[in-house]
Every structure is written in structure tokens, then in C-alpha cells.
């Protein structure tokens, strides 16, 4: 897709800008919901050391980035990565989500190799039989592959400046999940209400 679009820009002067977002989160998006639910349990298993980086972009910052891509003449024919100001290790992200949720978090780290082998075997056996594999390679990849990006080009050429720090964005996201009934309220809050 990108290559074809950029070729049309070069050959036919079609106005094209490529924007590559980091992992999008915020109200209206449920991709991080599994992670929030997982952390809300208070005990999690992390494959590997939890040190791969994870880079997020709050939805409103992403929209601002898209607007800048559309408005700036110098953006034509360019590729920009749109992400938050900072990225964190997976360990730190889990800790921050736990803090936002008001949960005490216990992490158990397991070695990656057995799960890589098992996920490959699950996919090889299950997919031809049209059975949903209980473990996917992409799930293992989530714990093992770094996703950290450089947004300096978007900052320098577009004037892109993310406004939402990660903690604020995660708090707003958690509140939206709760409002929609997608995430249970913290146990502490429920106990407080019962005692009133």
C-alpha cells in the first residue's frame, strides 16, 4: 500500500503523505482492553524479561498528527511515525496500568523459548484443521519484540507535539472502559461503597 501510494505521488503528483501510528489507545479503542483486564487481576505472567519497549499514541494526539500531515505542504511524499512522546518497557507499562487501576501487581516471568516452540506447533496443527490455536506466535511476539519508534521527524517537519502523557491517557482510557462496562471497578472502590 505505502509503496504504491508513494509511487503515485512521484509519477502522477497525487498528494500523498504516509502516517505510521504507534499502538493506538484511548476512548473508543478496545485493543488495550485485554491488557487492562489482565493487569486488573493483580497477578500476571510475562514471557521473558519484560524489557522490550512498547510505544503508544493517544487517539487525540494521533488525530492532531493526521491533521498536520494533511495541512503541511512539506509533508507531501513523506513518511511520518506518529507516537507518544515516550515509550516504556513492557514491565513499566504493566506497572503504570496497575497504578492507574489502583491494583497491587505481582509479575511472574517465564522463559520465552518453550512458548515460542509451543505457539508454532499450535498454529501448525490447529490452522489446517480450522481450529483457533490456544496460543499464537503473535501473542508470544507481544512479550518479546520491541516496538519503540523515533517521532523526531514528525516533530521537526510537522510541528507534531503529543499533548497527552502516558499516565493521563491511560487514566482517561481506564475511565472510558469502566463507563462502558468493559472493565470492572476497582475492588477497593466497591468495598468503600459497601461500607457507606
C-alpha positions, 0 to 999 in steps of 0.5 A, a space after each residue: 500500500 505505502 509503496 504504491 501510494 508513494 509511487 503515485 505521488 512521484 509519477 502522477 503528483 497525487 498528494 500523498 503523505 504516509 502516517 505510521 501510528 504507534 499502538 493506538 489507545 484511548 476512548 473508543 479503542 478496545 485493543 488495550 482492553 485485554 491488557 487492562 483486564 489482565 493487569 486488573 487481576 493483580 497477578 500476571 505472567 510475562 514471557 521473558 524479561 519484560 524489557 522490550 519497549 512498547 510505544 503508544 499514541 493517544 487517539 487525540 494526539 494521533 488525530 492532531 498528527 493526521 491533521 498536520 500531515 494533511 495541512 503541511 505542504 512539506 509533508 507531501 511524499 513523506 513518511 511520518 511515525 506518529 507516537 507518544 512522546 515516550 515509550 516504556 518497557 513492557 514491565 513499566 507499562 504493566 506497572 503504570 496500568 496497575 497504578 492507574 487501576 489502583 491494583 497491587 501487581 505481582 509479575 511472574 516471568 517465564 522463559 520465552 523459548 518453550 512458548 515460542 516452540 509451543 505457539 508454532 506447533 499450535 498454529 501448525 496443527 490447529 490452522 489446517 484443521 480450522 481450529 483457533 490455536 490456544 496460543 499464537 506466535 503473535 501473542 508470544 511476539 507481544 512479550 518479546 519484540 520491541 516496538 519503540 519508534 523515533 517521532 523526531 521527524 514528525 516533530 521537526 517537519 510537522 510541528 507534531 507535539 503529543 499533548 497527552 502523557 502516558 499516565 493521563 491517557 491511560 487514566 482517561 482510557 481506564 475511565 472510558 472502559 469502566 463507563 462502558 462496562 468493559 472493565 470492572 471497578 476497582 475492588 477497593 472502590 466497591 468495598 468503600 461503597 459497601 461500607 457507606 
